Amino acid sequence: EPLVALTDLPSFDTSAMDGWAIAGPGPWRLLPGAQVLAGHELTGACARLDDGAAVPVATGARVPAGA
């Protein structure tokens, strides 16, 4: 019998493995000093990526908007 969750946990998109969040078509540029870590709030340029931006993302971290 299928199981259905009443809510999404976590309630946001997360990274399944260490990697990169990129926005828009390449080429991409790294945001200096930016990184997205699990358990941390997204702030500044990492909160929403503009086209052409790239930032490293850790396993379990929230995926930035625009990525």
Residue pairs with C-beta under 8 A, 6 or more apart in sequence:
12 62
12 63
13 62
13 63
14 38
14 60
14 61
14 62
14 63
15 21
15 36
15 57
15 58
15 59
15 60
15 61
15 62
15 63
16 59
17 59
18 56
18 57
18 58
18 59
19 56
19 57
20 54
20 55
20 56
20 57
21 36
21 49
21 54
21 55
21 56
21 57
21 63
21 64
21 67
22 28
22 49
22 53
22 54
22 67
23 49
23 50
23 51
23 52
23 53
23 54
23 64
23 66
23 67
24 50
24 51
24 52
24 53
24 66
25 51
25 52
26 52
27 52
28 52
28 53
28 54
29 52
29 53
29 54
30 54
30 55
31 45
31 46
31 53
31 54
31 55
34 44
34 45
34 46
34 55
34 56
35 46
35 55
35 56
35 57
35 58
36 42
36 46
36 55
36 56
36 57
36 58
36 61
36 62
36 63
36 64
37 58
37 61
38 58
38 59
38 60
38 61
39 60
39 61
40 61
42 62
42 64
42 65
45 53
45 55
46 55
46 64
47 64
47 65
48 64
48 65
48 66
49 55
49 64
49 65
49 66
49 67
50 66
51 66
53 66
55 64
57 63
57 64
